[in-house]
Amino acid sequence: MLFLFPFGLIAQNAPMGNPWIDWNYTNKMYSRDNLRFLREAEVYEKNFDLEGAFFSLENAVAQNPNSADALLRRAVLKKKMGMVTEAAEDMQRANILNPYAADLYGYNGQHAILNVIANQPSEAMQGLTMARKVNYYYQTMDAQYMDDHINKEEMSLLENVITEIEDDNMTTALLILEQVIQMHPNSAVAYDLKGMVLAHEEKYEEAIAAISQAVVLQPEFAIAWYNLGHIEQKIGHADQAKVYYDRAISLQNDLTKARFDRALLLKANGQREAAIKEYDEIIEMRGGDYLEAYLNRGLTRKMTGDFSGALEDLTRVIRLDPTNPEVYKNRANLYLLYGYAVQAVHDYTNAIDLDAEYAEAYFNRGLAQFLLHDKASGCYDLDKAATLGYERAVEKQKYFCVE
């Protein structure tokens, strides 16, 4: 079996140290790394000089016999050179010194790094904002007005309701809706909007009752069926939610918010490929103005192993809206998987610039710094993450910052 040498992936030109770190102080705190020999070994390896790389790693281990990094690199090289028993001995020593190093430095395969870094892409999945949801009503009300389902006075009042919802004035919105319902008791849109506002206030039983009245008054009202599905999903009735989403989409094929929530439901049920297909269709229908779909598709692609597709989607989201630290962190994680630690550090730094208390970004940036041989910066970041309360950083400090 061909054993792929993983470390060439992360060997990049990067400045040592960091402007925000006192190198002399951290040098005393975390000891001195044998960087010259490790870098020499990388150069020899790139030039297919295995013997030169071997002697450089021998020197690295001799200078610092407690370096799990150096031992792992030597283990990989020994295995490539047919020294299987000796490689296993180095691997065993490295695991005793640092049980996380083999995953971080690629000995257990490229994707093993996911076992070490903070990587919860599902937490970054986005639902639709209330503003995004109510935008659909303008087009719907125009169509109903044209079909004489809504008169001019009712239309004006409902537009006022949407304005209040967009301004997060839910109490005022409900008061206006009660007025509309008194004046127009057959207004399916009013009942539906009332249900949506009540659901936003987590009054789910009342919300279901209001929206059910909307579909009784107007059985072909696709948005109302969607809203019923959304509430059922909220209260944990996934199967019933899908029935309502399917009904909404069958009535209005281009109702992308129903497709969007159905995709979230599919992803939650482990049907990731089906969710990606749903996002594909949303993007085809709506294009570049639907950043939530690009973001969620990118994160779902990441979960399926389509890292290049995920990178493409996340990069698009960042380009169009560079204000979300979670997206930067997720793209940085992808860069680490590809072996681009320099780019990963840059994205983690962008995430931290947007959120100075982002402990997971500090934690992951610290691990990326180790891949760039910058132990001082790495330990600084782990310490910062630990200070911010991220417990995994405390555990990693015991192993990465003691040599």
Residue pairs with C-beta under 8 A, 6 or more apart in sequence:
3 76
3 79
3 80
5 45
5 76
5 77
5 80
6 76
6 105
6 106
6 107
6 109
6 110
6 339
7 42
7 45
7 73
7 76
7 105
7 106
8 42
8 45
8 46
8 339
9 106
9 110
9 338
9 339
10 105
10 106
10 339
10 340
10 341
10 371
10 372
11 39
11 42
11 46
12 340
12 341
12 342
12 372
13 342
14 341
14 342
14 345
14 372
14 374
16 35
16 373
16 374
17 23
17 374
17 376
17 377
18 374
18 376
18 377
18 380
20 380
21 376
21 377
21 380
23 376
26 376
26 377
26 379
26 380
27 376
29 376
29 379
29 401
30 375
30 376
30 379
30 401
30 403
31 403
33 64
33 67
33 373
33 375
33 403
34 59
34 60
34 63
34 64
34 67
34 70
35 373
37 56
37 57
37 59
37 60
37 63
37 70
38 56
38 57
38 60
38 69
38 70
38 73
38 373
39 373
40 52
40 53
40 56
41 52
41 53
41 54
41 56
41 57
41 60
41 73
41 77
42 53
44 50
44 51
44 52
44 53
44 56
45 53
45 77
50 77
50 80
50 81
53 77
54 74
54 77
54 78
54 81
57 70
57 73
57 74
57 77
58 74
60 67
60 70
60 73
60 74
61 67
61 70
61 71
61 74
64 70
64 403
66 97
66 403
67 97
67 403
68 94
68 95
68 97
68 98
68 101
68 399
68 403
69 101
69 105
69 370
71 90
71 91
71 93
71 94
71 97
72 90
72 91
72 94
72 101
72 102
72 105
72 107
73 105
74 90
75 87
75 88
75 90
75 91
75 94
75 107
76 87
76 107
78 84
78 86
78 87
78 90
79 87
91 102
91 107
94 101
94 102
94 107
95 101
95 102
97 399
97 403
98 399
98 400
99 399
100 116
100 396
100 399
100 400
101 107
101 399
101 400
102 108
102 112
103 112
103 113
103 115
103 116
104 113
104 116
104 367
104 370
104 371
105 371
106 112
106 113
106 339
108 115
110 337
110 339
111 305
111 337
113 336
113 337
114 333
114 337
116 367
116 396
117 333
117 336
117 363
117 364
117 367
118 329
118 360
118 363
118 364
118 390
118 392
119 333
121 299
121 300
121 302
121 303
121 330
121 333
122 267
122 299
122 303
123 326
124 295
124 299
124 326
124 327
124 329
124 330
125 264
125 267
125 295
125 296
125 299
125 300
126 292
126 295
126 296
127 261
127 264
127 292
128 257
128 260
128 261
128 292
130 165
130 166
130 168
130 200
131 166
132 257
132 292
133 196
133 257
134 162
134 165
134 166
134 196
136 223
136 255
136 257
137 158
137 162
137 189
137 193
137 223
138 159
138 162
140 189
140 223
141 150
141 155
141 158
141 159
141 189
144 150
144 189
145 151
145 152
145 155
149 188
149 218
150 158
150 187
150 189
151 184
153 183
154 180
154 183
154 184
154 187
154 190
157 176
157 179
157 180
157 183
158 180
158 187
158 189
158 190
158 193
160 176
161 173
161 176
161 177
161 180
161 190
161 193
162 193
164 170
164 172
164 173
164 176
165 173
165 193
165 196
165 197
170 197
170 200
170 201
173 193
173 197
174 194
174 197
174 198
177 190
177 193
177 194
177 197
178 194
180 187
180 190
181 187
181 190
181 191
181 194
184 190
186 217
187 217
188 213
188 214
188 215
188 217
188 218
188 221
188 224
189 214
189 221
191 210
191 211
191 213
191 214
191 217
191 224
192 210
192 211
192 214
192 221
192 223
192 224
192 227
194 207
194 210
195 206
195 207
195 208
195 209
195 210
195 211
195 214
195 224
195 227
195 231
196 207
196 211
196 227
198 204
198 206
198 207
198 210
199 207
199 227
199 230
199 231
199 234
204 231
204 234
204 235
207 227
207 231
208 228
208 231
211 224
211 227
211 228
211 231
212 228
214 221
214 224
215 221
215 224
215 225
215 228
218 224
220 251
221 251
222 247
222 248
222 249
222 251
222 252
222 255
222 258
223 248
223 252
223 255
225 244
225 245
225 247
225 248
225 251
225 258
226 244
226 245
226 248
226 255
226 257
226 258
226 261
228 244
229 240
229 241
229 242
229 243
229 244
229 245
229 247
229 248
229 258
229 261
229 262
230 241
230 261
232 238
232 240
232 241
232 244
233 241
233 261
233 264
233 265
238 265
238 268
238 269
241 261
241 265
242 262
242 265
245 258
245 259
245 261
245 262
245 265
246 262
248 255
248 258
249 255
249 258
249 259
249 262
252 258
254 285
256 282
256 285
256 286
256 290
256 293
259 278
259 281
259 282
260 278
260 279
260 282
260 292
260 293
260 296
262 278
263 275
263 278
263 279
263 282
263 293
263 296
263 300
264 275
264 296
266 272
266 274
266 275
266 278
267 275
267 296
267 300
267 303
272 300
272 303
272 304
273 304
275 296
275 300
276 297
276 300
276 301
276 304
279 293
279 294
279 296
279 297
279 300
280 297
282 290
282 293
283 290
283 293
283 294
283 297
286 293
288 316
288 320
291 317
291 320
291 321
294 313
294 314
294 316
294 317
295 313
295 314
295 317
295 324
295 327
297 313
298 309
298 310
298 311
298 312
298 313
298 314
298 317
298 330
299 310
299 314
299 330
301 307
301 309
301 310
301 313
302 310
302 330
302 333
302 334
307 334
307 337
307 338
310 334
311 331
311 334
311 335
311 338
314 327
314 330
314 331
314 334
315 331
317 324
317 327
318 324
318 327
318 328
318 331
322 350
323 354
324 354
325 350
325 351
325 352
325 354
325 355
325 358
325 361
326 351
328 347
328 348
328 350
328 351
328 354
328 361
329 347
329 348
329 351
329 358
329 360
329 361
329 364
331 347
332 343
332 344
332 345
332 346
332 347
332 348
332 351
332 361
332 364
332 365
332 368
333 344
333 364
335 341
335 343
335 344
335 347
336 344
336 364
336 367
336 368
336 371
341 368
341 371
341 372
342 372
344 364
344 365
344 368
345 365
345 368
345 369
345 372
348 361
348 362
348 364
348 365
348 368
349 365
351 358
351 361
352 358
352 361
352 362
352 365
355 361
357 388
359 384
359 385
359 388
359 389
359 390
359 393
360 385
360 390
362 381
362 382
362 384
362 385
362 388
362 390
362 393
363 381
363 382
363 385
363 390
363 392
363 393
363 396
365 381
366 377
366 378
366 379
366 380
366 381
366 382
366 384
366 385
366 393
366 396
366 400
367 378
367 382
367 396
367 400
368 378
369 375
369 377
369 378
369 381
370 378
370 400
375 400
375 401
375 403
378 400
378 401
379 397
379 400
379 401
382 393
382 396
382 397
382 400
382 401
383 393
383 397
383 401
385 392
385 393
386 393
386 394
386 397
